[in-house]
Amino acid sequence: MRLAVLAGLLLAAPVNAEGWSLALHGGAGVIARDQFGPGEEAAIREALGKALETGAAILGAGGSALDAVEATVAALEASPHFNAGVGAALTLAGTAELDAAIMDGATRRAGAVTGVTTTRSPIALARKLMETGPHVFLAGPAADAFARRHGLPQVPNSHFITPERQRMLKELNAAGPSASFDATLRFGTVGAVARDRAGNLAAATSTGGLTGKAPGRVGDAPVIGAGTLAENGACAVSATGSGEIFIRARAAGQICDRLRFLGQPLQAAAEAAIADVGSLGGSGGVVALDAKGAIAFAMNSPGMYRAAATAAGRREIRIFAEE
Ligand code: ASP
């Protein structure tokens, strides 16, 4: 009764009306079993599990969905295995420019930042912006300045840069101009959605964007309604994939609208949005949950790092689409 697998693309959980639910992703893309170095897959699963337990502990103790998604995403930002915070994908100039957003489904307040270069936790910055107002979206040096004014820890840009991401950028440059950016589409953005015991929803997403992106490029993750969205009574979504296409498909908004206005079940809505992304030539996936805490994962890529936990005791960590 636990899982239904639809067309090998979608996993759905039963409704969890009374308790809390949490789902996270660590990015989607061309993730193949033979690409991992020794111990790498196990280390990634461990990092996903740790982040999951961080959020689950908050929800289990009666904490808010908002606190849970922020803490889950912050744990993934701190891990070099994912494209957020430490280990972020690099721009064409070899720098890290980070995007993040968080949204509270109860109030529909949101905070979003783009082009962050010195703030250690972009998701903490997005949360601070949301709490402080009046603005929803801050960009570049102004976002880092806001973080400094509010005492959020600062680091040199090199803090985010790992040898693996430098190697990926070099590989991309060697492939020449036809490679466009991120030829492997091995993403790694991180995100989380949660429903707390009070029934409130929240979503958070954090990313370095795409390897070889132009400096100044903004992806879908910080765009409310594209890569991140939470609306009580509808759904919460965090996306990963080809950001330009997720923006054009307004992927997260499309999923919640399908629930609100068409009455579609979450699973079908998530699948339809990913199909729409695919029809525009995009790839990636989403984690989503509905007002009752049912969880859906949908993707059109060979893999997506993902995990789920519920009050009912569900715990799962998956990587490959067919898992
Ligand atoms: N969606 C992100 C972006 O385009 C990339 C990713 O998911 O890894 O910025």
Residues whose N, C-alpha, C, O or C-beta is under 5 A from the ligand:
A	BS01	LIG	G27 F187 G188 T189 T207 G209 L210 G219 D220 A239 T240 G241 S242 G243 E244
